Amino acid sequence: MVDVNDLKAKVNIVDIIEEVVPLKKSGKDYFGCCPFHGEKTPSFSVSERDQFFHCFGCGTNGSVIDFVMEYKGVEFLEACKYLGADIYERETMRGEVIKKRPMYARMPFDDSLSDQEISEFLSKCDQLTHGEETIFTYGCDQVLILTDINSKPVNLALWDGIKHRYYNKHFVYAACAIFGELSGEVVMCEEWGMSNTLHRISGKNTICFFEPLNLFYIWQELKRRNCEIKVICKSDEAKFHADNFGLIGE
């Protein structure tokens, strides 16, 4: 049996939601762009005092458990298990003991493609050799192999020279495209073409974060690596998030 009140007392709704939604404090509450519908002007509020969220745009609201159920698309018990996973002291794979929930502890790789799925798709593609690089094409599109921060393939996208679209129209958060090394100065770009060009022409270390909300995950890891970070955004939403993290003008 789940003690809901005890679980809610052990977590802070602001910490949980801020793992996927950048929030800014205004008055007594926090605000950001709603993750449940597209918007450019923040209408999503989170009350730390009441441990409650509410979107003035789409009307979605509830407790931290409701948020996890809605965001991850899971049932009540699975949401409770998710919230309790990192509450207690545990040992990481590297052997350190952590005693509190790290903001970057859980990247949503739940729906990443398997190695087999990626290999099967690439086997249907044509291959071109450019120097030491192998380029995969599917019809008239170039195939982009998206990886996690450690360069492990997790998703695919197709690039037509102007825009990209994801494999099965699904994006895996924390997936990215890395050009060069994630050390020293790293330029974060929202567009794959810009990332590729800056690396190929100017020799810059770049990483494409693709989606506005994805900027959070990549930024957190680059900070861990003590990188000097610059950011190039195209969409207003990405600019909002970048400004929220103090990246604009860096």
Secondary structure, 3 states (H helix, E strand, C coil): CCCHHHHHHHCCHHHHHHCCCCCEEECCEEEECCCCCCCCCCCEEEECCCCEEEECCCCCEECHHHHHHHHHCCCHHHHHHHHHCCCCCEECCCCCEECCCCCCCCCCCCCCCCHHHHHHHHCCCEEEEECCEEEEEECCEEEEEEECCCCCEEEEEEECCCCEEEHHHCCCCCCEEEECCCCCEEEEECCHHHHHHHHHHHCCEEEECCCHHHHHHHHHHHHHCCCEEEEECCCHHHHHHHHHCCCCCC
